[in-house]
Amino acid sequence: MIGFVLKSVSLLVAIWGMWSMLNRIKNGQLYTEETSQRAVVVAYAVLGWLVGNGIEGMGNNFLAHRLGLNDQWSGGLLTNTSVMVLVFLLLAMLYVLQGSIRQAIELQEEVDDLV
């Protein structure tokens, strides 16, 4: 149950963070520290979802063992490598996005100091 709750909360945080970040970008606030921080929040929420998924899988395996189910437990989403590749690509994109936003902020401050 803890894994499911962690997955659900992480997913809600990720959705809120992406929605908020994209609204800020739409309003022309791409190069701000707050937009960069929201990208980091979304990345941590995705990592939280991965951890929750792992905990949920361990709970399912524990219960299957306690009930004496000897069949191979269906591994769920963590064994699906195509989904894992997409999750790690999302994490990499968010990391690159927040890094590029921070570099753009520094360049913008340097240009403002020159003028």
Sequence and secondary structure as in RCSB ss.txt:
>XXXX:A:sequence
MIGFVLKSVSLLVAIWGMWSMLNRIKNGQLYTEETSQRAVVVAYAVLGWLVGNGIEGMGNNFLAHRLGLNDQWSG
GLLTNTSVMVLVFLLLAMLYVLQGSIRQAIELQEEVDDLV
>XXXX:A:secstr
 HHHHHHHHHHHHHHHHHHHHHHHHHTT  SSHHHHHHHHHHHHHHHHHHHHHHHHHHHHHHHHHHTT  S    
GGGG HHHHHHHHHHHHHHHHHHHHHHHHHHHHHHHHHH 
